[in-house]
Amino acid sequence: MEQCYHKAYSEGKHKQWSFAQDSHNCYISDNMHWGGSADPRVTSGCSIDGPPHGCGTAGGPWWTIQGAWDSLGISGTRKDAPDLAACLARAAGYAMFSYNIDSGHCYFSDKKKDFSGKKVVAVTSGCIASQVHDCPSIAGPHPPPACDTWPTYKTQAELAASPWGEYIHELYGAPPPANRFPLSIGSWWLIWDDLLSKHNVHVPTNSGKCPPAHCPLSHYTENNMYSPAHTSWIWHPPPYADDGPWVTGEKSSGWVEVMHKRDPFGDEHHGAWFMYAKGSGVWYHLGKYITFKEHADAWGHFAQGNEKMCQAAASAGYDSVIFLAHHDHVNYPCDQACGAPYMNIEIVAVKLQGTYTCGVNGKPDKSILRSGWATEACDCDNSLETTNCGKPHEQWHHGWGEHTGPSDEQQSSKEGTMVTDCSANQTSARDPEWFVSCNETGGCLRVTLASRRPRLSIVNSTRGKERTNGFLWCIDHTNMVVYLQMNAAAQPKVPPYFAAYFAVEDAAFPGNSCRFLATHWTSGNIANVYEHVSGLSGVTGQLNCKVAYTPSPGSDSVTNVTLYTG
């Protein structure tokens, strides 16, 4: 099979291949229509760079078994696995794995002695050569080769002799307990760059913003749009198994390491949305949980909409809802670049409130969030943007709008342009003069208010040290349009980027408003409603703001957003 695979791809032109395990016949084709067999004893694959029509998920420069597998009798743990990828995902961290094509059973073992995988026509086995005696040099299908390697420490003494020992001690407040060994750094997802520098920890070269396609364990910068500044990631590609540590907790304890950014979208008044982030030092207890692939699956099971879903799940006795396969090009700016449909696991604490950094107004109970090795109370600070446990990481203090920038007057003077009021005083809006240079910067954003309410106004609500920086902005108060021009060169190199905050206010119902922010992300310029405020009038006149992206009317590098008030 290895020879078949390499023959198909080494020449760099073939589109698909198929390998029959019984006869060892290898078929290679340039046909653009998928012809792979689904026979349980046939392995097929296709090229990501030139996928045949109908190829589906059975693709990539590694292979996917079509069909199910059978029991093997290998010493270890048996799990039913729907496909090869699921088996490999579950086998992560084990010394050996083995699976059968006929019935769907996947085995893996921690016994690092003699290789015990079967090698019959319908079975393919694999093992870690450095840990298993007589491990075959070619054992059939195996995970894609790791582009980077990370150390594993068998004992506390080994770890203490490494710079990683000091890094871990500062992050967790104590050395790892005995049951954490062997400790594999590669099993982490998130690492703190400031601690790497402080303790002179050598790590693989950062591959850039996005992980290279098909290179597990690569060191890269951006896993999701909520990533704290000055952090980087270790790439763990999907699929994510429904019995992984993000579901069972580390050592089946129910405790998982997570990260959460204070609600930027205004939909976490019920429920706090965490991302899986082993290595963060912040632990959340899953409690009673239920898993789904997509948001729509949970909505159909509980109730439509994120907040109603959380309320219904909490009423049903659940503590957590876990999403294993949520597709989202905004949350995962690198998904298309690295060829992954999604890049992380979403863990929703349905009984918490994501409008608070810590999930609650005050200090979280020790039964919910912990620090250390999931043994200490989490001294979480709600004034910071990202869930924290009192550790003095500089990046926890940097969130949207928390950058010192020039005042309105300073910015006006510096740019030679009035940046606060650009009202056209006519029946139709007119772009400011500096919109003509959108192609020369990070692009422009035009936000237009669409409402039948007669007494609305737009104001800039950015305050004090949260002044905007890195772009020009102005408001046409007559035609209710906000204009922004992003200067990509002036933005931080990694998220979070600078932002401007605005409020839509209703004079007919004093105190009622909705608030939105405009910012620049690696995926482009975006605007998001992040809060609704009710005044003395209560819900009677409450605004229900939503944003919709609309095609640009011909202007290059301009993102058009319509803000509806309901």
C-alpha positions in Angstrom: 0.0 0.0 0.0 2.8 2.4 0.8 4.4 1.8 -2.6 1.0 2.3 -4.3 0.5 5.5 -2.4 3.9 6.9 -3.2 3.7 5.9 -6.8 0.5 7.9 -7.2 1.7 11.1 -5.5 5.5 11.1 -6.2 5.0 12.0 -9.8 2.8 14.9 -8.7 0.1 14.5 -11.4 -2.2 11.6 -10.6 -5.6 12.4 -9.2 -6.6 9.2 -7.5 -5.5 5.8 -6.5 -7.0 2.5 -5.1 -5.3 -0.5 -3.5 -6.9 -3.9 -3.1 -5.6 -5.6 0.1 -6.4 -9.1 -1.1 -4.6 -9.0 -4.4 -2.1 -6.2 -3.7 -3.1 -4.7 -7.0 -2.5 -0.9 -7.3 -4.7 1.2 -9.5 -3.7 4.8 -10.5 -5.9 7.2 -12.5 -6.0 10.8 -13.7 -9.8 10.6 -14.1 -11.5 13.7 -12.6 -14.5 11.6 -11.5 -14.1 9.6 -8.3 -13.8 5.9 -9.0 -12.6 4.6 -5.6 -14.1 1.4 -4.4 -16.1 1.2 -1.1 -15.4 -2.6 -0.7 -14.3 -3.2 2.9 -11.0 -4.8 1.7 -10.1 -1.9 -0.6 -8.3 1.3 0.5 -8.9 4.4 -1.7 -7.7 7.9 -1.7 -7.6 11.1 -3.7 -5.6 14.3 -4.1 -6.4 17.3 -2.1 -4.8 19.6 -4.7 -7.0 18.2 -7.5 -9.9 16.3 -5.9 -12.0 14.2 -8.2 -15.7 15.0 -8.2 -17.5 13.0 -5.6 -14.4 12.2 -3.6 -16.0 13.4 -0.4 -14.0 13.0 2.8 -11.9 10.1 1.7 -9.0 12.2 0.6 -5.7 13.7 1.3 -2.1 12.6 1.1 -2.9 10.0 3.8 -5.5 7.3 3.3 -9.0 6.5 4.5 -10.4 3.0 4.9 -13.8 2.6 3.2 -15.9 0.5 5.5 -15.7 -1.0 9.0 -13.3 -3.2 10.9 -13.2 -6.3 13.1 -11.8 -7.5 16.4 -8.1 -8.5 16.5 -7.3 -10.0 19.9 -4.5 -7.5 20.5 -3.8 -6.8 24.1 -5.2 -3.4 24.8 -8.4 -1.4 24.8 -11.1 -2.0 22.1 -13.2 0.8 20.8 -15.7 0.9 18.0 -14.5 3.2 15.3 -16.5 4.5 12.3 -13.4 5.1 10.2 -9.6 5.1 10.2 -9.3 8.7 11.2 -11.4 8.1 14.3 -9.2 5.1 15.3 -6.1 7.1 14.9 -7.5 10.1 16.8 -8.3 7.8 19.7 -4.9 6.1 19.5 -3.0 9.4 20.1 -0.7 9.0 23.0 -0.7 5.2 22.9 2.3 3.0 21.8 0.4 0.7 19.4 -2.8 0.7 17.4 -4.5 -2.0 15.4 -7.7 -2.2 13.5 -9.7 -4.5 11.2 -11.5 -3.4 8.1 -14.4 -5.8 8.4 -16.3 -4.8 11.5 -15.4 -1.5 13.0 -13.2 -2.3 16.0 -10.1 -0.3 16.9 -7.6 -1.4 19.4 -4.8 0.5 21.1 -2.4 -0.3 23.9 0.2 1.4 26.2 2.3 -1.8 26.5 5.6 -0.7 25.1 7.1 -4.2 24.8 6.6 -6.4 21.8 4.7 -5.6 18.7 1.4 -7.6 18.7 -0.5 -6.1 15.7 -1.9 -8.6 13.2 -0.7 -8.4 9.6 -3.3 -10.2 7.6 -4.9 -8.9 4.4 -7.9 -7.2 6.0 -6.0 -5.8 9.0 -3.5 -3.0 9.1 -1.5 -2.3 12.3 1.0 0.4 13.4 3.2 1.2 16.3 5.8 3.7 17.5 9.2 2.3 16.5 11.1 4.1 19.3 8.8 2.5 21.9 8.0 -1.0 20.6 10.5 -3.9 19.9 10.3 -5.3 16.4 8.0 -2.6 15.1 7.7 -3.2 11.4 9.3 -0.4 9.3 6.2 -0.4 7.1 3.1 -1.3 9.0 0.5 -0.1 6.5 -1.7 3.0 6.9 -0.6 5.2 9.7 -1.1 8.8 10.7 0.5 11.4 8.4 4.1 12.1 9.3 4.6 14.7 12.0 6.4 17.8 10.6 7.6 18.8 14.1 8.6 16.7 17.1 8.1 17.5 20.8 9.8 15.9 23.8 8.2 13.3 26.1 9.4 13.0 29.7 9.1 9.7 31.4 10.0 10.8 35.0 9.9 13.9 37.1 13.7 13.9 37.1 13.9 14.0 33.3 11.5 16.9 33.3 13.3 18.9 36.0 16.5 18.7 34.0 14.8 20.4 31.1 13.8 24.0 30.6 10.3 22.7 30.1 10.4 21.8 33.9 10.6 25.5 34.8 8.0 26.5 32.2 5.5 23.9 33.6 6.2 24.7 37.2 5.4 28.4 36.6 2.3 27.7 34.5 0.8 25.1 36.9 2.4 26.3 40.2 3.9 22.8 40.9 5.5 19.9 39.2 3.2 17.4 37.5 1.8 14.6 39.8 3.1 11.1 39.2 0.1 10.0 37.3 0.8 12.6 34.6 3.9 10.7 33.4 4.9 10.0 30.8 4.3 13.6 29.9 4.1 14.4 26.2 4.5 18.1 25.3 3.1 17.3 21.9 -0.2 16.4 23.5 -0.7 20.1 24.4 -2.6 22.4 22.1 -1.7 25.9 23.5 1.7 27.2 24.6 2.6 30.6 26.2 5.3 32.3 24.2 6.3 34.7 27.0 7.0 31.7 29.3 9.0 30.0 26.5 11.2 33.1 26.2 11.5 33.5 30.0 12.7 30.0 30.5 14.7 29.6 27.3 12.6 26.7 26.1 13.6 25.5 22.6 10.6 24.7 20.4 10.2 23.9 16.7 10.2 26.9 14.4 6.8 28.6 14.1 5.4 27.8 10.7 3.4 31.0 10.6 -0.2 32.1 11.2 -1.7 28.8 9.9 -0.4 25.2 10.3 0.8 23.5 7.1 -1.7 21.2 5.5 -1.2 17.5 6.6 1.5 18.2 9.2 0.2 17.2 12.7 2.2 18.6 15.6 3.3 21.7 13.6 4.0 24.8 15.7 1.8 27.7 14.5 0.2 30.9 15.6 -3.6 31.1 15.2 -6.0 28.3 16.1 -9.1 30.4 16.5 -10.1 34.1 16.5 -10.3 34.1 20.3 -6.6 33.1 20.9 -4.9 35.3 23.5 -2.0 37.4 22.2 1.5 36.1 22.5 0.4 32.5 22.4 1.0 29.8 19.8 -0.4 26.4 19.1 0.5 22.8 18.4 -1.5 21.4 15.4 -3.9 18.6 16.2 -6.0 18.1 13.0 -9.6 16.7 13.1 -11.6 14.6 13.3 -12.0 14.8 17.1 -13.2 11.6 18.7 -16.3 11.5 20.9 -14.2 9.8 23.7 -11.2 12.1 23.6 -9.9 14.0 26.6 -12.1 17.0 25.6 -15.0 14.8 26.5 -13.8 12.6 29.3 -11.4 15.1 30.8 -7.7 14.5 31.5 -7.2 11.0 33.0 -11.0 10.6 32.8 -11.4 13.1 35.6 -13.9 15.4 33.9 -11.5 18.3 34.1 -10.3 19.9 30.8 -8.1 22.8 30.0 -9.9 25.6 28.2 -9.9 29.2 27.1 -12.7 31.7 26.9 -12.9 35.3 25.7 -15.5 37.6 27.2 -18.5 37.5 25.0 -17.8 39.6 21.9 -21.1 38.8 20.0 -23.8 39.4 22.6 -25.1 35.8 22.6 -23.7 34.5 25.9 -26.1 35.8 28.5 -27.0 32.1 28.9 -24.0 29.8 28.5 -20.2 30.4 28.3 -18.4 29.2 25.2 -15.0 27.7 25.8 -12.4 26.4 23.3 -10.4 23.3 24.2 -6.9 24.4 25.0 -4.7 21.9 26.7 -1.8 23.8 28.1 -3.7 26.9 29.1 -3.5 26.3 32.8 -7.3 27.0 33.2 -9.4 23.9 34.0 -13.2 23.6 33.6 -15.2 20.6 34.9 -17.5 19.1 32.2 -20.0 17.7 34.7 -23.0 16.0 32.9 -22.4 16.6 29.2 -23.8 15.7 25.7 -22.0 15.8 22.4 -23.0 17.0 19.0 -21.3 17.6 15.7 -22.9 20.9 14.7 -24.9 23.7 16.4 -27.9 22.8 14.4 -27.9 19.3 15.9 -28.1 20.8 19.4 -30.7 23.3 18.4 -32.9 20.5 17.0 -32.4 18.5 20.2 -33.0 21.3 22.7 -34.1 24.7 21.2 -33.2 27.1 18.4 -30.5 29.6 19.0 -27.4 29.5 21.3 -28.9 31.1 24.4 -32.2 29.1 24.2 -30.3 25.9 23.6 -28.2 26.6 26.7 -31.3 27.3 28.8 -33.0 24.1 27.6 -29.9 22.0 28.2 -29.5 23.4 31.7 -33.1 22.7 32.5 -32.6 19.1 31.3 -29.8 18.7 33.9 -26.8 19.1 31.6 -23.7 21.1 32.6 -22.0 21.1 29.2 -22.7 20.8 25.5 -19.7 19.8 23.4 -19.4 20.4 19.6 -16.9 18.1 17.9 -17.2 19.3 14.3 -18.5 22.9 14.0 -17.6 24.5 10.6 -16.9 28.2 11.0 -14.7 30.3 8.7 -14.9 33.3 11.0 -13.9 31.4 14.2 -11.3 29.4 12.4 -9.5 31.9 10.0 -7.0 29.2 9.0 -9.4 26.4 8.2 -9.2 26.7 4.4 -5.5 27.4 4.4 -4.7 24.2 6.3 -7.3 22.1 4.6 -9.3 21.3 7.7 -13.1 21.8 8.0 -12.7 22.9 11.6 -9.8 23.3 14.0 -11.0 22.8 17.6 -13.7 21.6 20.0 -16.3 24.0 21.4 -17.3 23.3 25.0 -20.3 25.2 26.2 -20.8 25.6 29.9 -24.6 26.0 29.7 -25.1 27.1 33.3 -22.5 29.9 33.2 -22.6 33.3 31.6 -20.1 34.1 28.9 -20.6 37.9 29.2 -18.3 37.5 32.2 -14.7 36.5 31.6 -14.9 34.0 34.4 -18.3 32.8 33.6 -19.8 34.3 36.8 -20.1 37.7 38.4 -17.3 37.3 40.9 -14.9 34.5 41.6 -15.9 31.1 40.1 -16.6 28.2 42.5 -13.8 25.6 42.8 -16.2 23.0 41.4 -16.4 24.9 38.1 -12.9 26.4 37.3 -9.6 25.4 38.8 -5.9 26.1 38.3 -2.7 24.1 39.0 -3.2 20.5 38.1 -7.0 20.9 38.4 -6.5 21.0 42.2 -6.4 24.7 43.1 -9.0 27.4 43.1 -9.0 29.7 40.1 -8.4 33.3 41.1 -10.1 34.6 38.0 -10.3 38.3 37.2 -13.3 39.5 35.3 -11.6 42.8 34.3 -9.4 40.9 31.9 -10.6 39.7 28.5 -9.6 36.0 28.7 -10.5 33.5 31.3 -7.5 33.4 33.7 -6.5 32.0 37.0 -4.4 34.8 38.4 -1.2 33.9 36.5 0.8 37.0 35.5 0.7 36.4 31.8 1.1 39.7 30.0 -1.2 38.6 27.2 -4.2 38.2 29.5 -4.3 41.9 29.8 -4.7 42.5 26.0 -8.1 42.2 24.5 -10.3 44.1 22.1 -10.2 47.8 22.7 -7.5 47.6 25.4 -4.8 49.3 23.5 -3.6 52.9 24.1 -4.2 54.9 21.0 -4.4 58.6 20.1 -7.4 60.7 21.0 -9.9 61.8 18.4 -8.2 65.1 18.1 -4.7 63.6 17.9 -5.8 61.2 15.2 -7.5 64.0 13.3 -4.3 66.1 13.4 -2.0 63.2 12.5 -4.0 62.1 9.5 -5.1 65.5 8.3 -8.6 64.2 8.0 -11.7 64.8 10.2 -12.3 61.3 11.5 -15.3 61.9 13.8 -18.0 63.4 11.7 -18.3 63.0 7.9 -22.0 63.7 7.5 -22.9 64.3 3.9 -25.9 66.5 4.8 -27.8 65.2 1.8 -30.3 62.4 1.0 -27.7 59.9 0.0 -24.4 58.9 1.7 -21.1 59.8 0.2 -17.8 57.9 0.9 -15.1 60.0 2.5 -12.2 61.0 0.3 -9.8 58.5 2.1 -11.9 55.6 0.9 -10.2 55.8 -2.5 -7.0 54.3 -0.9 -8.7 51.2 0.5 -6.5 49.0 -1.7 -3.4 50.5 -0.3 -4.3 49.5 3.3 -6.0 46.6 5.0 -9.2 47.5 3.3 -12.3 49.5 4.3 -15.5 48.7 6.2 -18.8 50.5 5.5 -21.6 49.9 8.1 -25.0 51.1 7.1 -27.9 51.3 9.6 -31.2 50.0 8.2 -34.2 50.8 10.4 -37.7 52.1 10.3 -37.3 53.7 13.7 -37.2 57.5 13.3 -35.2 58.6 16.3 -32.0 56.5 16.2 -28.5 57.8 16.4 -25.0 56.3 16.1 -22.2 57.3 18.5 -18.7 56.2 19.0 -18.6 54.4 22.4 -14.8 53.7 22.5 -13.5 55.0 25.9 -10.3 56.2 27.5 -7.4 53.8 26.8 -9.7 51.9 24.5 -9.3 54.6 21.8 -9.1 53.2 18.3 -5.8 52.8 16.7 -4.5 51.5 13.4 -7.4 52.8 11.3 -9.4 55.9 10.4 -13.1 56.2 11.2 -16.0 58.6 10.8 -19.8 58.7 11.1 -22.3 60.1 8.6 -24.9 61.1 11.2 -27.3 62.2 8.5 -27.4 59.0 6.5 -26.5 56.7 9.4 -23.3 55.2 8.0 -20.0 54.4 9.7 -16.9 54.4 7.6 -13.6 52.7 8.7 -10.3 52.3 6.9 -8.0 49.6 8.3 -4.2 50.1 8.2 -3.0 46.5 8.3 0.6 47.6 8.9 -0.4 49.4 12.1 -2.2 46.4 13.5 -0.6 43.9 15.9 0.9 41.0 14.0 -1.4 38.5 15.7 -4.9 38.7 17.2 -6.4 40.5 19.0 -6.3 43.5 16.7 -7.4 47.0 17.5 -11.1 47.8 17.4 -13.6 50.7 17.4 -16.8 50.5 19.4 -20.1 52.1 18.5 -23.6 52.3 19.9 -27.0 52.7 18.3 -29.3 54.7 20.6 -33.0 55.2 20.4 -34.3 58.6 21.6 -37.8 57.3 21.7 -36.9 54.8 24.3 -34.1 56.3 26.4 -31.5 53.8 27.6 -32.2 51.3 24.9 -29.2 50.6 22.7 -27.2 48.0 20.9 -23.5 48.1 20.6 -21.2 46.8 17.9 -17.5 46.7 17.2 -15.5 47.0 14.0 -12.1 45.4 13.8 -9.7 43.7 11.4 -8.9 39.9 11.5 -6.8 37.7 9.5 -9.9 36.7 7.5 -10.7 40.3 6.7 -12.6 43.2 8.2 -15.6 42.4 10.4 -18.4 44.0 12.4 -20.2 42.3 15.2 -23.0 43.2 17.6 -21.7 42.4 21.1 -24.3 43.8 23.5 -27.9 44.9 23.8 -28.9 47.3 26.6 -32.4 47.9 28.0 -33.3 51.2 29.6 -36.2 52.3 31.7 -38.6 51.4 28.9 -37.8 47.7 29.3 -38.3 45.3 26.5 -41.0 47.4 24.9 -38.7 49.3 22.6 -35.6 47.1 22.9 -33.4 47.1 19.9 -32.7 43.7 18.3 -29.6 44.4 16.2 -28.1 42.0 13.7 -25.5 42.4 11.0 -25.6 41.1 7.5 -22.7 41.2 5.0 -23.7 42.5 1.5 -21.9 42.7 -1.8 -19.8 45.8 -2.4 -21.2 48.1 -5.1 -18.0 48.1 -7.0 -15.5 49.6 -4.6 -12.4 47.4 -4.2 -11.4 46.1 -0.8 -14.5 47.5 0.8 -16.5 45.2 3.1 -20.2 46.2 3.3 -22.2 45.5 6.4 -25.9 46.3 7.0 -26.9 46.7 10.6 -30.6 45.9 11.2 -32.3 47.0 14.4 -35.4 44.8 14.3 
